[in-house]
Amino acid sequence: MKSKTKQQVLIGVIGALLLLSFIGAFSTLFQQAQVSRDTSDDRPEAVIIFGDLKTSGYWELTEVISIDDNAEGVGAQNWTWAVGQDWASGAGTSEDPYLIENVSITVDDANPGLTIANTSAYFKINNVTITNANAEGHGLYIIDSGNGTIINSDFLSNGATGLYLDNVVSTTITSVNSSLNTQGLYMANCTSNVITSSYFSNNTGDGINVIDSDLNNFTIEASGNGGDGMNLVDSDNCTIIDSQFISNTETGLSLYEDDGDTLDNTIYDNYFEDNALNAEDNSTEANNWDNGVDTGNEWDDYSGVDANDDGVGDTAYSISGTAGAEDAYPIFSDGTDVIISLGGGDDDDDDDGGKKLSVEQVAGQSFVMFTAGLLIVLFYAKRYVAKKLGM
């Protein structure tokens, strides 16, 4: 009976040691491992990810709202009137902007669902959804205004344009989805605005049209539109980076001139795939289709090679159009390489002694390490326990 008890104790102790060995081996390995992405030969890091936007509709409105800060007199619909409604608040300052939040507007009207006009006061539109079924009806229309923030909002299935900006300055648009409209975004005479992490896709016409608008910055996705993904016309000194233009029926991104110049626009770190024509530049002035140093754009139809494997194509990518433009540093990708860095930093393989391994290599090393450790632990555990128990 005593011998049987000793054997049970031995088995239990060895089992516990093996379990601890298993946990320890893999814990150590993956604490040291840092999953990273090799951006030297893959598409830009800043791929826009749209999570599920919070559902608006705390106030469900079925009539258009028009806020004109020049309006005066009895019943004038200006910001003073607006903050008297349940769905608006704020004081119009940078610290306490006028706020329209958690509102759904569903109308069938030739007028826009929501209009903001003639204001320099600070305002914010957050978690708002606008649908206007009228063939002439825009979703959100902002004119002769500035200092706005539009965030986490949807402009869907509007008969005309989801988001229409006319003479708008210093306004930020973030995490906006303007889809299933005739046109996603129209900007005319707009200066110094920032549009980031926003989605202008699956519209029946163009995704974005920017006309006579300078010094605007875009990080967007314009995909699956029935026309062009984005047009930049008579507009200067705009930046388009970390954006995607995918599966547009016509051109992914087009630059041209109507009655002015389109020049000094900078376009890099963008991804172009499966458009009828990825890009076209018909400007008479120079634009920059790379950052001028080491990074251009990723083109699904780039036919060059990357002989030195530095993530940049060895020959320039020619942009269609009369401008004769080219991307001097096309991003070269032969597929997404998910790698795990062991013991090293974030840079190249040999910069700080770290060694980058593929997932398959890590799995193989893990198995070898674990098996070897298991055998060693089993051997010494058996000897130690046997000695202690006098077996």
N, C-alpha and C positions, 0 to 999 in steps of 0.2 A: 504493500500500500504506500509505504514511504517512497519507494522508487517511482511509483506511478505519479505521486504528487510532485516529485522532483522533475519528472518529465513534463508534466503540465506547466509547471512554473517555467521551465526552460523554453517550452514552445511559446508561452505567453510573452516572455521577455524578448525572445528573438523576433516575434511578430511585431512587438512594439518598436524595437530598434529598426526593423525593416521599414515600418511605416514612417518613422521619424526620418530615416535616410531618404525615402522617397520624397517626402515633403521638403526636406532640406535641400536636396539636389535641385529640384525644379524651382524652388523659391529663390535660391542663389542665382540660378541661371537667368531667370526672368527679371529679377531685380537689377541685374547688370545689363539686361538687354533693353535697348531703346529702339522702338519701331520708328523708322523714318522713311522719307521718300526721296529718291534721288532726282532732284529737280534739274540736274544738268542735261538730262535727255528725256524729260517728260513734259507734259503740258503744264501751263502755269499753275502754281500752288493755289492761287485765289480763285478756285472754282466756286461759283456762287452756289450756296446751298440754301434752299428755301424750306424752312420748317413749316409746320402747320400754323398758320396765322390764327391768332385768337379770334373767335367768332364775334363779329360786331352785332349790334342789334338790341342793345339795352333800350335805345330809342329807335323805333321803327317808323320812319317818316315816309309818307306817300305824296308829299308836295315838294316842289323845288324850293331850295333856300338860296337867296341872293343877298349877300352882305356887301354893301357899297358904302365905304367910309365917307364918301362925299355927300351921301344922302342926308337931307335935312327936313325938318318939319314934322308934323303929326304923322305918326305911323311910318316914318322913314326907317328903312331896314339897314342900319349901320351896326357897328360893333356894340354900341350902347344898347340898341334893341336886341342884338343877339344874346348878350350875357343875361338879359332878362328872361330868356327861354330856358327850359329845363336842360337842354342838350349842350349849352355853352357856358363858359365861365372865364375867369381871368381878368387881368388888368391891362394887357397889351405891352407889358415891359419885358425886358430880356429875362428877368427873374420870375415873372408871372405872366407868361404870354396868354393871349386869348386862346381858349382851348375848345375844340370840338372833338368829342371823344365818344367811342362806343355807340356809333350811330349807323344805321342802315337806311339808305335813301333809295327807294324804288319808285320810278316814275315812268311815264310815257309822255314826254314833253319836248317841244323843239328847243326850249331853254335848257341850259345845263342843270344837272341834278343839284350841284352846289357851285355857287359863284362867289369868289372873293375878289373885290375890286377896289382900286384907289386907296390902298393903305400902306403906310410905312411902319405901322405898329407890328410888334412881334406877335406871331400867331402860330398855333400848332394844330395839325389835324392828325389824330391818332386813332387807329383801329376803327376806320370808317370804310364802309362798303357802299359803292354807288352803282346802280344799274339803271340805265335810261333806254327804254325800248324804242324811242322815237328815232326815225332814220336820220334826223338832223341833230339829235341831242347828244351833247358831250356828257361825260361823267363829271369830272372836276374841271372848272374853268377859273384860272387866276389871271388877272390882267392889271397892269400898272401897279404892281405891288412888290414888296420885298420882305426880307426878314422872316420868312416862313419856314416851317418844318413840317414835312409830310412823312409819316412813318407808319409802318405796319398796316397798310390800307390796301383795299382791293377795288379796282375799277373794271368791272366785268360786264360784258354783253351790252355795251353802249352802242347805239346806232351810228354814232360818228366817232369821236376820239375819246379814249378813256381818260387821258390827262392832257389838258390843253393849257399851255403857258404862253402869255403874250406880254412882253415888256416886264419880265420878272427878274429881280436881282437878288443875290445873296440868300438864296433859298436852298435848303437841303432836303433831298428826297431819299429815303432809306427804307428798304424792305417793302417795296411797293410791287404789287402784281397788277399789271394792266394788260389783260388778255381777253380774247374773244370779242374784241371791238372791231370796228372797221379799221381803226388805226390805234396803236398803243399810246404813243407820246408825240405831241407836236409842240415845238418850241420856236418862237419867233421873237427876235429882238431881245433875247435874254442874255444876261451877263453875270458871270461869277457865281454860277450855281453848281451844286455837287449832287450827282445822282449815283447812288451806290447800292449794291446788293439788291437790285431790282430787276424785275422780270417783265419783258415786253414781247410776249410770244403768242403764237396761235391767233393772231389777228388776221382778218380776211385781206387786209391791205398791208401797208408797211408797218414795221414794228416801231421805228422812231424816225422822225423828220426834224432836223435841226436847221433853221434858216436864219441867216443874219444874226448869229449868236456867238459871242466870243467868250473866251476864258472860262469855259465850262468843263467840268471833269466828270467822266463817266466810268463806272464799273458796273456793267449790266449783263443781262443775257437777252439776246434777241434771236429767237429760234422759232422755226415752224410757221413763219408768217407767209401770207399769200403774195407778198411783194418783196421789197427789200428788207433786210434786217434793220439797217440804219443808213440814213442819208445825212451827210454833212455838206451844207450848201452855203456859200458866201459867209463862212464862219472861220474865225482865226483863233489860234492859240488855245485850242481845246486839247484835252488829254483823254485818250481812251485806253485804259489798261485793265488787265485781269478780267477780260470780258469774253463772252462766247457768242459766236455767230454760227448757228447750226441749222441746216435743213430749211433754209429760206428758199422760196420758189424762184426768186430772182437773185440779186446780189447780196452777199452777206453784209459788206460795208462799202458804201460808195461815197466818194468825194468829188464834187464838181462845182461849177460856178454858173450863176444865172446872170446877175448884173453887178456882181462884186467879186472880191477875192476870197479864195479858200487857201490859207497858207499857215505855215508854222504850227500845224497840228501834229501832235505826237501820239503814235499808235504802237504799242508794244505789249508783250506778255498776254496776247489774246489768242484765242483758239478758233480756227475756222475749219468747218467740216461740212461736206455734203450740201453746200449751197449750189445753185445753178452756176454761179460765178462767185468765187470766194470774196474777191475785192476788186475795186476799180477806182482809179484816180485820173480824173480828167481836168485837174486843176492846171492853171498856167503858172502857178507859183509852187515853191517847194514845200512839201510836207515830209514828216519824219516817220517812216514805217518801222523804226527800231529806236532804241534808246541812244544810239550813237556810240556805244561802247562795246557791248557784248550780248545784248538780248534783243531779239526781234519778236516774231509771232510764230505760232505753230500752224502749219498748213497741211491739210490732209493730202493735197496733191503735189507736195514738194517732191521733186524727183532727184534731188542731189544726194550726196553721201556725207557721212561724218567719219572720215578715215582716222582721225586722231581721237575719236570718242570723247570729245569735250562738250557734247550736247549742242553744238552749233553746226549747222550745215556748212560744208566747205565752199559752196557757191551761193551767190545771192538768189533770192526768190524774186522774180519779176512780177510786178503788179500790173494788171491789165489797165488799159486806158492810154490816153494821149500824153500824160505827164511823163511817161518813161520812168516811173518811180520803181524802187526796189527795196526789199527788206534785206539789208546786208548781213544780218545775223539770224537767219531763220532757226527757230528752235527745232532740234532734231530729236525725234522720238521713235524708238523701235518697240514701244510698249511700256507699260507701267511696271517698274521694278520695285517691289516691296522688299526692303532689306532690314536687317536687324543689326545694329551696331553693338559690338561687345567691347567694353572697356575703353571706348574712345569717345571723341567729341562728335560735333555735328558736321564737320567738314570732310575733306577727302580722306581716302583710306589711310594715308601715311602721315597726315598732318600732326597727329598727336599720339601715334602708336596704336590707335584703335584699329580693329580689323572688322570689315563689313562682310557679313555672311548672308547668304540667301536663306529663305525659310527652310528649304530642303536641307541645307547644310546644318542649320541649327538643330533641326529634328534629328538628323543623323548623329550629331555630336551629343545631343541630349540622351539618345538611346545608349551610346557607348559609355558615356559618363555614368549613367544610372546603373547599367549592367555591371560595370567594373566596381562601382561603389557598393552595389548590392552583394557581390561576391566577397568583397573584403569585409564588410560588416558581418555577413553571415559567418565567415571563418572565425573572426576574432570573438564574435558574440558567443559562438558555441564553445570555444575554448574557455572564455572567461566565466560563463555561467556554469559549465561543467566543473571547473575548478572550485568555484564558490560552493557548489552543491555537493561536492565530493563524489562526482560520478566518474 
